């Protein structure tokens, strides 16, 4: 049994509000410290889903690279982790084991899984919802453990309706975490992002199949570092207050507002997935009734919890307070907390990149130039070098500080998709703060 990390919460905000104001912003930083244990947590489970539709054989280096990547992921599993490998086309089928169940990782099961992967052939279409439903069945007996899936595809979800995919995501949401990867350039970023967002995972492009092995190894190692399943951020607010939003803002932007599960009077839980030794930041905005000058109140009480089952108390891992104090000191009341400003800018950055790329696709070059110019400006202010580098493959930058850009005429599709997937990845420190 692995040891649980030590959790802590830090709140960054300006609690001073001008007379009559009611909106409180805070960045809640959650940190889990502690070396990952050598042994896998009890019930830890991994499902590797490989697209074997016909397009994976055009060129066949894609399928060969996917097989090698899946074999590397199997080798990276810790002893005792329960696992299975699934093949996805028009339907989902078991690669290893042959019957729909999970088996513990050991020398024998790894060898058998890698041998079964070698026999994969590419044929048929793409129906991602059916792949996820099989993964959900496999994870079903292990809902108390850490449950993680890797999903690789090279195409669009053409062999089921959007409604079928939505129904599968609704069924699987909260039941396992899924990291999604698109290989090549014939898949839809928005479609795979929808899957990864619903399942609290990441989405990325692997433009060159030769990079799949390293990527699968990194994802599996990260999954093996998780020690606590199904953590939630529980937010209590006072009577007559309204929680406007809860967003993850580090390491990537993800709006959790609609994921709320009621957790007692005036409190709601927002799912964060599994945790290892890592840190993440969340932006909370609460609307509270304005109070007289000099009055202070708790605008929110945040707790990191592992929710209990029916009739069970939640395990509280850490707590923090978001405060509000009304003042007539204009300088204090109008000061914006730098971390709130930083992450507000990066959330806007993700939006304007996606809007700019969509406008470019639709031929609205004026809007595309304006949005991507704003993105260059925001990325420069934030010191987000990865996004700046990705933007420079799509636009020529004349002046980063003012966001003056020209759209490049010929853009590699992989560069465009890479910018889209990178758009939600954030950095912690603002460049100008050193």
C-alpha positions in Angstrom: 0.0 0.0 0.0 1.5 3.4 -0.9 1.8 6.2 1.5 -0.5 9.2 1.0 1.2 12.5 0.1 0.9 15.5 2.5 -1.6 18.1 1.1 -1.6 21.8 1.6 -3.7 24.8 0.4 -2.5 28.3 -0.1 -4.9 31.2 -1.0 -3.7 34.2 -3.1 -6.1 37.1 -3.3 -6.8 40.8 -2.6 -9.5 40.6 0.1 -10.0 44.4 0.1 -13.2 45.4 -1.7 -14.5 49.0 -2.4 -17.8 50.0 -0.9 -20.7 48.4 -2.7 -18.6 45.7 -4.4 -19.6 42.1 -4.3 -17.2 40.0 -6.4 -14.3 38.2 -4.8 -11.5 36.4 -6.7 -8.9 34.0 -5.4 -6.3 31.6 -6.6 -6.3 28.4 -4.6 -3.0 26.5 -4.9 -3.1 22.9 -3.9 0.2 21.1 -3.3 0.8 17.4 -2.5 4.3 16.6 -1.3 6.0 13.3 -0.7 8.0 10.8 -2.7 5.9 8.3 -4.7 5.9 4.9 -3.0 7.6 1.9 -4.7 4.5 -0.2 -4.5 1.3 0.5 -6.5 -1.7 1.6 -4.5 -4.3 -1.1 -4.0 -6.7 -1.4 -6.9 -4.7 0.8 -9.2 -5.8 0.1 -12.8 -4.7 1.0 -16.3 -6.4 0.5 -19.6 -4.5 1.2 -22.9 -6.8 1.9 -25.9 -5.2 1.7 -29.3 -7.0 2.9 -32.5 -6.8 0.0 -35.0 -9.1 1.6 -37.7 -8.1 1.1 -41.3 -6.4 4.6 -41.5 -3.8 3.4 -38.9 -2.1 1.5 -41.8 -1.7 4.6 -44.0 1.2 4.7 -43.5 1.7 1.4 -41.6 4.4 3.1 -39.5 1.6 4.6 -37.5 0.3 1.2 -36.3 3.8 -0.1 -35.7 4.6 2.9 -33.6 1.4 2.6 -31.7 2.1 -1.1 -30.9 5.7 -0.2 -29.7 4.2 2.6 -27.6 1.6 0.4 -26.0 4.3 -2.3 -25.3 6.4 0.4 -23.6 3.4 1.5 -21.5 2.9 -2.2 -20.4 6.6 -2.4 -19.5 6.3 0.8 -17.4 3.4 -0.5 -15.3 4.4 -1.3 -11.7 4.0 -4.9 -10.5 0.5 -5.5 -9.2 -1.2 -2.7 -11.2 -4.3 -4.2 -12.9 -4.3 -3.6 -16.6 -5.8 -4.5 -20.0 -5.2 -3.5 -23.6 -8.1 -2.6 -25.9 -8.3 -2.3 -29.7 -10.7 0.3 -31.1 -12.4 0.5 -34.5 -16.1 0.4 -35.3 -16.4 -1.5 -32.0 -14.0 -2.1 -29.1 -12.4 -5.5 -28.5 -10.0 -7.0 -26.1 -6.3 -7.4 -27.1 -5.1 -8.6 -23.7 -6.4 -10.5 -21.8 -8.8 -12.1 -24.3 -11.8 -11.9 -21.9 -13.1 -8.5 -20.6 -11.3 -8.2 -17.3 -8.2 -6.7 -15.8 -5.1 -8.7 -14.8 -2.2 -7.8 -12.4 1.0 -6.7 -14.1 3.9 -9.2 -13.6 6.6 -10.6 -15.9 4.2 -13.2 -17.4 1.3 -10.9 -18.1 3.5 -8.2 -19.6 5.1 -10.7 -21.9 1.7 -12.0 -23.0 0.3 -8.5 -23.5 3.3 -7.5 -25.7 2.9 -10.6 -27.8 -0.8 -10.0 -28.3 -0.1 -6.4 -29.4 2.3 -7.7 -32.1 -0.7 -9.4 -33.8 -2.8 -6.2 -34.2 -4.1 -5.4 -37.7 -5.7 -2.2 -38.9 -9.3 -2.4 -40.3 -12.6 -0.7 -39.9 -13.7 2.7 -38.7 -13.7 4.9 -35.5 -16.3 4.8 -32.7 -14.6 6.3 -29.7 -17.7 6.1 -27.4 -17.7 2.3 -27.8 -14.0 2.2 -26.8 -14.7 4.2 -23.7 -17.7 2.0 -22.7 -15.5 -1.1 -22.7 -12.9 0.7 -20.6 -15.7 1.7 -18.2 -16.8 -2.0 -17.9 -13.2 -3.0 -17.2 -12.8 -0.4 -14.5 -16.2 -1.0 -12.9 -15.1 -3.4 -10.1 -12.3 -1.1 -9.0 -14.1 2.2 -8.3 -12.2 2.6 -5.0 -8.8 2.5 -6.8 -6.9 4.8 -9.1 -8.3 4.3 -12.6 -6.4 5.7 -15.6 -6.7 5.2 -19.4 -4.7 6.2 -22.4 -6.6 6.6 -25.6 -4.8 6.9 -29.0 -6.5 7.7 -32.2 -5.6 9.0 -35.7 -9.0 10.0 -37.0 -12.4 11.6 -36.5 -15.2 9.9 -34.7 -17.1 9.0 -37.9 -18.8 5.7 -37.0 -21.1 6.8 -34.2 -23.2 9.9 -33.8 -22.1 12.9 -31.6 -25.1 11.9 -29.3 -23.6 8.4 -28.9 -20.2 9.8 -27.9 -21.9 12.3 -25.5 -23.8 9.5 -23.9 -20.6 7.5 -23.4 -18.9 10.5 -21.9 -21.8 11.1 -19.5 -21.6 7.5 -18.4 -17.8 7.5 -17.9 -17.4 10.9 -16.3 -16.1 10.6 -12.8 -15.4 6.9 -13.2 -11.9 7.1 -14.7 -9.3 9.6 -15.9 -8.3 9.5 -19.6 -5.3 11.1 -21.3 -6.0 11.4 -25.1 -3.4 11.5 -27.9 -4.0 12.2 -31.6 -1.3 10.8 -34.0 -0.9 12.5 -37.3 -3.1 15.3 -38.5 -6.4 13.8 -39.6 -8.2 14.0 -36.2 -10.2 16.8 -34.6 -8.6 18.7 -31.6 -12.0 19.9 -30.4 -13.4 16.4 -30.5 -10.6 14.8 -28.5 -10.5 17.8 -26.1 -14.2 17.1 -25.4 -13.2 13.6 -24.4 -10.2 14.6 -22.3 -12.1 17.4 -20.5 -15.0 15.1 -19.6 -12.6 12.6 -18.2 -10.3 15.1 -16.5 -7.3 14.1 -18.7 -5.0 15.8 -21.1 -5.0 16.1 -24.9 -2.0 16.4 -27.2 -0.8 15.9 -30.7 1.9 13.4 -31.6 2.5 14.6 -35.2 5.4 12.1 -35.8 4.5 8.5 -34.9 8.2 8.0 -33.9 7.5 10.2 -30.8 4.7 7.9 -29.5 7.0 5.6 -27.4 8.4 8.4 -25.3 4.9 10.0 -24.9 3.3 6.7 -23.8 6.1 6.1 -21.3 5.7 9.6 -19.8 1.9 9.2 -19.5 2.2 5.8 -17.8 5.0 7.0 -15.4 2.8 9.9 -14.4 -0.2 7.6 -13.8 2.1 5.3 -11.7 2.9 8.3 -9.6 -0.7 8.8 -8.4 -1.4 7.8 -4.9 -4.9 9.2 -4.0 -8.0 8.5 -6.2 -11.0 10.8 -6.8 -10.0 14.0 -4.9 -12.4 16.9 -5.0 -12.3 20.6 -4.1 -15.2 21.2 -1.8 -16.3 24.9 -1.7 -18.7 26.3 0.9 -20.1 29.7 0.5 -22.2 31.9 2.9 -26.0 32.3 2.5 -27.1 34.6 -0.3 -23.7 34.1 -2.0 -23.2 32.8 -5.5 -20.2 30.8 -6.7 -19.7 32.2 -10.2 -17.0 29.8 -11.3 -14.3 27.3 -10.3 -11.6 26.8 -12.9 -8.4 24.8 -12.9 -5.7 27.3 -14.2 -2.5 25.3 -13.7 -1.1 23.2 -15.3 -3.8 23.7 -17.8 -7.1 25.7 -18.1 -10.2 23.6 -17.4 -13.6 25.0 -16.3 -15.0 22.8 -13.5 -18.1 25.0 -12.8 -20.6 22.7 -14.4 -19.1 19.6 -12.7 -20.4 20.5 -9.2 -21.9 17.8 -7.0 -23.9 19.1 -4.0 -22.1 18.3 -0.7 -24.4 19.5 2.1 -25.8 22.9 2.9 -24.2 25.7 0.8 -21.3 23.4 -0.3 -20.4 21.7 -3.6 -17.7 19.3 -4.7 -15.6 19.8 -7.9 -13.8 16.7 -9.2 -10.0 16.9 -9.5 -9.2 13.3 -10.4 -6.2 11.4 -8.9 -3.2 13.0 -7.2 0.4 12.2 -6.7 3.2 14.5 -5.6 2.3 17.6 -7.6 0.7 21.0 -7.4 -2.2 22.6 -9.2 -3.9 26.0 -9.1 -7.6 26.9 -9.2 -9.4 30.3 -9.8 -12.5 30.8 -7.7 -14.9 33.7 -8.1 -17.7 34.3 -5.5 -20.4 36.9 -5.5 -21.3 37.9 -1.9 -23.8 40.5 -0.6 -22.0 43.8 -0.1 -21.3 44.8 3.5 -20.6 48.1 5.3 -17.0 49.5 5.2 -15.0 47.8 7.9 -16.9 44.5 7.8 -15.1 41.3 7.0 -16.5 37.9 6.1 -15.5 34.5 4.8 -16.5 34.5 1.1 -15.6 30.8 0.7 -14.2 27.9 2.7 -12.3 25.5 0.5 -11.4 22.0 1.4 -9.5 19.3 -0.4 -11.5 16.1 0.2 -11.8 12.5 -0.7 -15.6 12.2 -0.7 -17.0 9.3 1.3 -19.6 6.8 0.1 -23.2 6.9 1.1 -23.4 7.6 4.8 -19.6 8.1 5.1 -17.8 11.3 6.1 -15.4 12.8 3.6 -11.7 12.6 4.4 -10.4 16.2 4.6 -6.9 16.6 3.2 -6.4 20.4 3.6 -8.4 23.6 4.0 -8.2 27.3 3.2 -10.2 30.5 3.5 -11.2 33.1 0.9 -12.0 36.4 2.7 -13.6 39.7 1.8 -13.2 43.0 3.7 -14.9 46.2 2.7 -12.7 49.4 2.8 -12.8 53.1 1.8 -9.1 52.9 1.1 -9.1 53.3 -2.7 -5.5 52.1 -3.2 -6.1 48.9 -1.3 -9.5 48.2 -2.9 -8.4 48.7 -6.5 -5.2 46.6 -6.3 -5.5 43.4 -8.4 -3.7 40.4 -7.0 -0.9 39.6 -9.5 -1.6 35.8 -9.5 -5.3 36.5 -10.2 -4.3 38.8 -13.0 -1.8 36.3 -14.4 -4.2 33.4 -14.6 -7.1 35.6 -15.9 -4.8 36.5 -18.7 -3.9 32.9 -19.4 -7.6 31.8 -19.4 -8.2 34.5 -22.0 -5.1 33.3 -23.9 -6.7 29.8 -24.4 -9.9 31.4 -25.6 -8.4 33.8 -28.1 -6.2 31.1 -29.7 -9.1 28.8 -30.2 -11.3 31.6 -31.6 -8.5 32.8 -33.9 -7.8 29.3 -35.3 -11.5 28.8 -35.9 -11.8 32.2 -37.7 -8.8 31.3 -39.8 -10.5 27.9 -40.7 -13.7 29.8 -41.7 -11.8 32.3 -43.9 -12.4 35.3 -41.5 -8.8 36.5 -41.7 -9.5 39.9 -40.0 -10.9 38.2 -36.9 -8.1 35.5 -37.0 -5.4 38.2 -37.1 -7.0 40.2 -34.2 -7.5 37.1 -32.0 -4.0 35.6 -32.6 -2.5 39.1 -32.2 -4.1 39.3 -28.8 -2.8 35.8 -28.1 0.8 36.9 -28.9 0.4 39.9 -26.5 -1.0 37.7 -23.7 1.6 35.0 -24.1 4.4 37.6 -24.1 3.0 39.2 -20.9 2.7 35.8 -19.1 6.1 34.6 -20.2 4.4 31.5 -21.7 7.3 30.6 -24.0 5.8 27.3 -25.3 2.7 29.1 -26.6 4.8 32.0 -28.0 6.9 29.5 -30.0 3.7 27.7 -31.2 2.1 31.0 -32.2 5.2 32.0 -34.2 4.7 29.0 -36.5 1.2 30.4 -37.4 1.8 34.2 -37.5 4.6 36.5 -38.2 5.1 38.8 -35.1 5.8 42.4 -35.9 5.4 43.7 -32.3 4.7 41.2 -29.4 3.9 44.0 -26.9 1.1 45.4 -29.0 0.0 42.1 -30.5 0.8 43.3 -34.1 1.0 40.2 -36.3 0.4 39.0 -39.9 -1.1 35.6 -40.6 1.4 33.3 -42.3 0.1 32.2 -45.7 1.3 28.6 -45.6 1.0 26.9 -42.2 1.7 23.2 -41.6 -1.4 21.5 -40.3 0.5 19.9 -37.5 1.7 23.3 -36.3 -1.8 24.6 -36.3 -3.1 21.6 -34.3 -0.1 21.8 -31.9 -1.0 25.5 -31.2 -4.6 24.4 -30.5 -3.6 21.6 -28.0 -1.0 23.9 -26.4 -3.5 26.7 -25.9 -4.8 25.5 -22.6 -1.3 24.8 -21.0 -0.3 27.4 -18.5 2.8 28.6 -16.8 3.0 29.6 -13.1 5.1 32.8 -13.0 4.6 36.0 -14.9 7.7 36.9 -16.8 7.8 40.5 -15.5 7.7 39.3 -11.8 11.0 37.5 -12.3 
